[in-house]
């Protein structure tokens, strides 16, 4: 379930209250990108993928899309991020963008067809803040900082955190700070140092943990209205609770200042904080990329991990479909269950993209992609038995069977089960049926669904569909 902060941001976004927005970007001719398009369909978008797949390239290209309009900020140019070197000559590069500017949509191209970058003077103006991995270095390792504390340094200008910012800092890190500031030394006004107090203890960024220092520096930033903020590997040095709290804080900033955030991540905790349309995953390898939208955190984590090496990977829409396939397999060949891994991928559009990849033999392992029964047939994909959503298919069959045997498996009243099941089926949103019944019976939703599916597998009139699905699975494993 999304946090209150993200739901509030979603409401603001749905009203159309963001007058400046980078809508999409296409990257062609650099670091293995060949014209793939990345859409930014929410004020905060996270991009996941393996190291070296091109996540940072997306941020760098986005930074190159605008003139930096805020005085005092470094301008960003594509030549800064994609330079010629003794080992690479960058030519035939195109960075195409679509920008929302009030009621207008502006398309623009920053390009290097031969030996010079073109399109920079014509870029739209916007405040752009880019936080790369240099922010996570300890202060003593950052350029010039070790010299700051030699001799007898004297504090110069200090930006003291407001009460509101101090409360945000305390909430994200999980400490009760009594004060905090971003201070400089007289001899070095351009190198800020975070200084905090907890009770009677005062210490600077030279003695802070990496996560604490990173958050302090982030909160010290003045993010103007309508800014574009780019953060590489946002979760670095932060424990899971701090990651979640940071994303909720960014949601508040985005909503209040109508600012856009694009972040890269390897963390499922970051992804879980955002709605499906805000999650982008880059698949493939250096020179063969595919951008997939709306992925589940489980799917993204599976694609970035090599711990599980099953004989067959099965991708399904959600946990309900996963349990359904597990029980179909168990009812027809239990020994096969330990030979597969089943991963929810999220939105059906993700499954259709995966099906295309399967049809093109682009997976390293044997793979099945299974859509729900209410989806249209799609290349490379199988479908669950029935011509409807899994809940509708299973509930309808069990209702005709009189809801037999399910309550006994849960140690609950059969009459209560019948009344609840018949009632929820009158509700339009089938996604809530299992949860509503489970809440009333005081059992887990997955526990209830598994009991229902086991009964369904025993009596289903869709046995041919189940047999066909199991046959595909067995053929893939045994081939």
Buried (B, 14 or more C-beta within 10 A) or exposed (E): EBBEBBEBBBEBBEEEEBEBBBBBBBBBBBBBBEEBEBBBBBBBBBBBBBEEBBBBBBBBBBBBBBBBBEEEBEBBBBBEBBEEEEEEEBEEBBBBBBBBBEEEEEEBBBBBEEEEBEBBEEBBEBBBBBBBEEBBBBBEEBEEBEEBBEEEBEEEEEBEBEEEBBEBBBBBBEEEBBEBBBBBBEEBEEBBBBBBBBEEEEEBBBEBEBBBBBBBBBBBBEBBEBBBBBBBBBBBBBEEEBBBBBBBBBBBBBBEBBBBBBBBBBBBBBBBBBBBBBBBBBBBEEEEBBBBBBBBBBBBBBBBEEEEEBBBBBBBBBBBBBBBBBBBBBBBBEEBBEBBBBBBBBBBBBBBBBBBBBEEEBBEEBBBBBBBBBBEEBEBBBBBBBEBBBBBBBBBBBEEBEBBBBBEBBEBEBEEBBBBBEEBBEEEEBEEBBEBBBEBBEBEBBBBBBBBBBBBBEEBEBBEBBEBBBEBBBEBBEE
